[in-house]
Amino acid sequence: MPAEFEAAFVEAYGALPADWRSLAASFDLINLVGLLAGGTDDPVRRADVAARIEQGL
């Protein structure tokens, strides 16, 4: 995530938790698992989502 994102967020909303990157990665992983389990039979989509999950682990 670019440093500009963090700076803009802090300016607009206040401080981020110290572990915000870890929290964001956890939410991303949860959402990817939901996509994988979400009922599509498209093998290309399933492979792409599975690869992204593996990258996050």
C-alpha positions in Angstrom: 0.0 0.0 0.0 1.5 3.4 -0.9 2.5 5.7 1.9 0.2 8.3 0.4 -2.8 6.1 1.3 -1.8 5.9 5.0 -1.1 9.7 5.1 -4.5 10.5 3.4 -6.4 8.1 5.7 -4.8 9.6 8.9 -5.5 13.1 7.7 -9.2 12.3 7.0 -10.1 9.8 9.7 -7.3 9.9 12.4 -4.7 7.4 13.4 -4.6 3.9 12.1 -4.0 1.0 14.5 -0.3 -0.1 14.6 -1.2 -3.4 13.0 -3.5 -2.0 10.3 -1.6 -3.8 7.4 -2.0 -7.2 9.1 -5.7 -6.4 9.8 -6.2 -5.4 6.1 -4.5 -8.6 4.9 -6.8 -10.7 7.2 -9.9 -9.0 5.8 -8.6 -9.6 2.3 -8.1 -13.2 3.0 -11.5 -13.7 4.5 -13.1 -12.0 1.5 -11.1 -14.2 -1.0 -12.2 -17.3 0.9 -15.8 -16.1 0.6 -15.3 -15.6 -3.2 -13.9 -19.1 -3.5 -16.8 -20.7 -1.6 -19.3 -18.4 -3.2 -20.8 -20.7 -5.8 -19.1 -20.2 -9.2 -18.1 -23.1 -11.3 -15.8 -20.9 -13.4 -12.4 -22.7 -13.2 -10.4 -19.6 -14.3 -12.0 -17.5 -11.5 -11.5 -20.3 -8.9 -7.8 -20.7 -9.9 -7.2 -17.0 -9.8 -8.8 -16.7 -6.3 -7.0 -19.7 -5.0 -3.7 -18.3 -6.3 -4.4 -15.0 -4.5 -5.2 -16.9 -1.3 -1.9 -18.8 -1.5 0.0 -15.5 -2.0 -1.5 -14.1 1.1 -0.5 -17.1 3.3 
